[in-house]
């Protein structure tokens, strides 16, 4: 399974990339297991563990405690809180 990861706001600076792909044999079934997979396979991803970081899967916001049903090719966006004007 391949997952597309995107990082926005300060996370992009902390991670040093706007996007990357990861491959896994089994889909993570929780946000915590997804973040654990990313931090195991990608250097410098500890910023994703912060409680204020939000994520969206295929442009839909997901609660951190929600179960995940990921499929091959899903796009996962990690975002720090932000405001516009």
Order of alpha helices (4+ residues) and beta strands (2+ residues): beta-alpha-beta-alpha-beta-beta-beta
